[in-house]
Amino acid sequence: MIDEERQLWRFGDLECVMVSCCSGAELQVRKAGEIVLRELFPLKSDLYERANDLRAEYGAAETGRSG
């Protein structure tokens, strides 16, 4: 079975993607294509919640740098 990959958000060269397959879902945060964070979730709803938390965290850091 082929894994499905979906980008959830992006800030410059930082992106968050979901890789899903039959056994659950993996959240990855990548910087310039390199994985800097990887977390496994049995439920996609939990992954989406975590991705939203990370977006707020990384977005605040991005805003702080540009401001």
C-alpha positions, 0 to 999 in steps of 0.5 A, a space after each residue: 500500500 502506498 503512503 499518502 502525504 499531505 502538507 498541512 502548513 508552511 512558513 518559508 522553508 519550514 513545513 508540516 506534513 501528514 503521512 498516512 497509511 493503514 496503521 495510522 498517521 505520522 506528523 513530520 515537521 521539515 526544515 529545508 526538506 530535512 525532518 526535524 520532528 516526527 510524531 506518530 498518531 493512531 488517530 488523524 484527529 489527534 494529529 490535526 490538533 497537534 499540527 494546529 498547536 505547532 502552527 501556532 508555536 512556529 507562527 509566533 516564532 516566525 512573527 517574532 523574527 520578522 517584527 
